[in-house]
Amino acid sequence: MLRLHKLTVLTLALFIAVPALNADDKTKKVEAKDITLKVPTTWKQSPASNNLRTAQFAIPKVEGDKDDAELVVYFFGGAGGGVNANLERWSGQFQPAGKKQKIYKGESTQGEYYLLDITGVYNKPIGPPINRQTNPTPGYQMLAVVLMVKDKGNYFLKMTGPQKTVSAASKAIRIAIDADLKKEAELKAEE
């Protein structure tokens, strides 16, 4: 009973502390190859920093965080690995100690998706990816999506940044891919 009470209090605290994206909030449509994202106008799009990226956005930090978050969209022309390989790779970008993660499966108008929600100490890349150098950064969160677009292939969306900022954008990333929130469910480890 006490455990349920703590969970209820935590859930209510998140609803109060985390601003949701409501119908009144301003959004813009952004084309990223074969998908359309509906993102908040506060997310600042910039030119892709390398040819592996289809789109990228800076997500303004919320009060209490010192850095913005980033959303990157990748498309590899139908390649890029399957769902499990990507979920495992993304999970591996966090240090095992203290890592917490959940995986969700859902549907959007653009296709079925899997979403990894992970928090902990992020091995933040430093410099070019070929160098494989990282800086352990505590208090980070990642929301990573494999969006399976029929007849096109998988799109990969990866939002990383300080936990408060990413948590505040968790509903917005789902709205961006036009997810049906009523059809999203957490997967258990054996699924």
C-alpha positions as CSV (number, residue, x, y, z in Angstrom):
1,M,0.0,0.0,0.0
2,L,2.8,2.4,0.9
3,R,4.5,1.7,-2.4
4,L,1.4,2.5,-4.4
5,H,1.1,5.7,-2.4
6,K,4.6,6.8,-3.2
7,L,4.0,6.0,-6.9
8,T,0.8,8.1,-6.9
9,V,2.6,11.0,-5.3
10,L,5.4,10.8,-7.8
11,T,3.0,10.7,-10.7
12,L,1.1,13.7,-9.5
13,A,4.4,15.6,-8.9
14,L,5.4,14.9,-12.5
15,F,2.1,16.2,-13.8
16,I,2.5,19.4,-11.8
17,A,6.2,19.9,-12.4
18,V,6.4,18.8,-16.1
19,P,4.8,21.1,-18.6
20,A,2.7,19.2,-21.1
21,L,2.3,20.0,-24.7
22,N,-1.4,21.0,-25.0
23,A,-3.5,21.7,-28.1
24,D,-3.0,25.4,-27.4
25,D,0.8,25.2,-27.6
26,K,2.3,26.3,-30.9
27,T,3.7,23.6,-33.1
28,K,5.2,23.5,-36.6
29,K,5.4,20.7,-39.1
30,V,8.9,19.6,-40.2
31,E,9.5,17.2,-43.1
32,A,12.3,14.8,-42.5
33,K,12.5,12.7,-45.7
34,D,9.4,10.5,-45.6
35,I,8.1,11.5,-42.2
36,T,6.5,14.6,-40.9
37,L,7.2,15.8,-37.4
38,K,4.9,18.1,-35.4
39,V,7.3,19.8,-33.0
40,P,7.0,22.7,-30.6
41,T,8.0,26.1,-32.1
42,T,10.4,26.4,-29.2
43,W,12.5,23.5,-30.6
44,K,15.1,25.2,-32.7
45,Q,16.0,23.3,-35.9
46,S,19.5,23.6,-37.3
47,P,21.2,22.2,-40.3
48,A,22.3,18.6,-39.9
49,S,25.8,18.6,-38.5
50,N,26.8,15.5,-40.5
51,N,25.4,13.4,-43.4
52,L,24.1,10.7,-41.1
53,R,21.5,13.1,-39.6
54,T,18.2,13.8,-41.4
55,A,17.2,16.5,-38.9
56,Q,18.3,18.0,-35.6
57,F,16.8,20.2,-33.0
58,A,17.9,22.0,-29.8
59,I,15.3,21.7,-27.1
60,P,15.5,24.7,-24.7
61,K,16.6,23.7,-21.1
62,V,14.0,24.0,-18.4
63,E,14.6,25.8,-15.1
64,G,17.2,24.0,-13.0
65,D,19.1,22.4,-16.0
66,K,22.3,24.0,-17.3
67,D,22.2,22.6,-20.8
68,D,19.7,22.3,-23.7
69,A,18.6,18.8,-24.9
70,E,19.0,17.7,-28.5
71,L,16.8,15.7,-30.8
72,V,18.4,14.0,-33.8
73,V,16.6,12.2,-36.5
74,Y,18.4,9.5,-38.5
75,F,17.4,7.6,-41.6
76,F,19.7,5.1,-43.3
77,G,17.6,4.2,-46.3
78,G,16.1,1.1,-44.8
79,A,19.3,0.0,-43.1
80,G,20.5,0.9,-39.6
81,G,19.7,-2.3,-37.8
82,G,16.6,-3.7,-36.2
83,V,14.7,-2.6,-33.1
84,N,16.6,-4.8,-30.5
85,A,20.0,-3.9,-31.9
86,N,19.3,-0.2,-31.6
87,L,17.6,-0.4,-28.2
88,E,20.7,-2.3,-26.9
89,R,23.1,0.1,-28.4
90,W,21.3,3.1,-27.0
91,S,21.1,1.4,-23.6
92,G,24.8,0.8,-23.7
93,Q,25.4,4.6,-24.0
94,F,24.6,4.8,-20.2
95,Q,26.7,3.4,-17.4
96,P,25.2,0.3,-15.8
97,A,25.4,1.6,-12.2
98,G,22.1,3.4,-11.4
99,K,20.7,3.1,-14.9
100,K,16.9,2.9,-15.1
101,Q,15.1,2.2,-18.3
102,K,11.7,1.3,-19.7
103,I,10.7,0.3,-23.2
104,Y,7.3,1.2,-24.8
105,K,5.6,0.0,-27.9
106,G,3.0,2.0,-29.7
107,E,1.3,3.1,-32.9
108,S,1.4,6.4,-34.8
109,T,-0.2,7.4,-38.0
110,Q,3.3,7.0,-39.5
111,G,3.9,3.5,-38.3
112,E,4.5,1.3,-35.3
113,Y,7.2,2.5,-32.9
114,Y,9.4,1.4,-30.0
115,L,10.5,4.0,-27.4
116,L,13.4,3.6,-25.0
117,D,13.2,5.9,-21.9
118,I,16.5,5.7,-20.0
119,T,18.1,7.7,-17.2
120,G,21.4,7.7,-15.4
121,V,25.0,8.5,-16.2
122,Y,25.2,9.1,-20.0
123,N,28.5,8.6,-21.8
124,K,28.3,11.9,-23.6
125,P,30.3,11.8,-26.9
126,I,33.2,14.3,-27.1
127,G,34.4,15.2,-30.6
128,P,34.0,13.2,-33.8
129,P,32.3,9.8,-33.3
130,I,35.3,8.1,-34.9
131,N,37.3,9.0,-31.8
132,R,34.9,7.2,-29.5
133,Q,35.6,9.5,-26.7
134,T,33.0,10.2,-24.0
135,N,32.5,12.2,-20.9
136,P,30.4,10.4,-18.1
137,T,27.5,12.9,-17.5
138,P,25.2,12.1,-14.6
139,G,21.5,13.2,-14.4
140,Y,20.9,12.6,-18.1
141,Q,17.9,11.1,-19.9
142,M,17.4,9.7,-23.4
143,L,14.2,9.1,-25.2
144,A,15.0,7.0,-28.3
145,V,12.5,6.0,-30.9
146,V,12.6,3.4,-33.7
147,L,9.7,4.5,-36.0
148,M,8.9,1.8,-38.5
149,V,7.5,3.5,-41.6
150,K,5.8,1.0,-44.0
151,D,7.5,0.7,-47.4
152,K,10.2,3.2,-46.4
153,G,12.2,1.7,-43.5
154,N,13.1,2.6,-39.9
155,Y,13.6,6.2,-38.7
156,F,15.6,6.7,-35.5
157,L,14.9,9.6,-33.2
158,K,17.2,10.2,-30.3
159,M,16.6,12.9,-27.7
160,T,19.3,13.3,-25.1
161,G,19.9,15.9,-22.4
162,P,19.5,16.8,-18.8
163,Q,16.8,14.7,-17.2
164,K,14.4,17.6,-16.3
165,T,14.5,19.0,-19.9
166,V,14.1,15.6,-21.6
167,S,11.3,14.6,-19.2
168,A,9.5,17.8,-19.9
169,A,9.6,16.9,-23.6
170,S,8.5,13.3,-23.3
171,K,4.9,14.0,-24.4
172,A,6.1,16.4,-27.1
173,I,8.3,13.7,-28.8
174,R,5.3,11.4,-28.9
175,I,3.1,14.2,-30.4
176,A,6.0,14.9,-32.9
177,I,5.6,11.4,-34.4
178,D,1.8,11.6,-34.1
179,A,1.6,8.7,-31.6
180,D,-1.7,7.4,-30.3
181,L,-1.0,7.6,-26.6
182,K,-3.9,5.3,-25.8
183,K,-2.2,2.5,-27.7
184,E,1.2,2.9,-26.1
185,A,2.2,0.2,-23.6
186,E,5.2,-0.6,-21.6
187,L,6.9,-3.8,-22.6
188,K,8.1,-6.3,-19.9
189,A,11.6,-7.7,-20.1
190,E,10.5,-11.0,-21.6
191,E,8.6,-9.4,-24.6
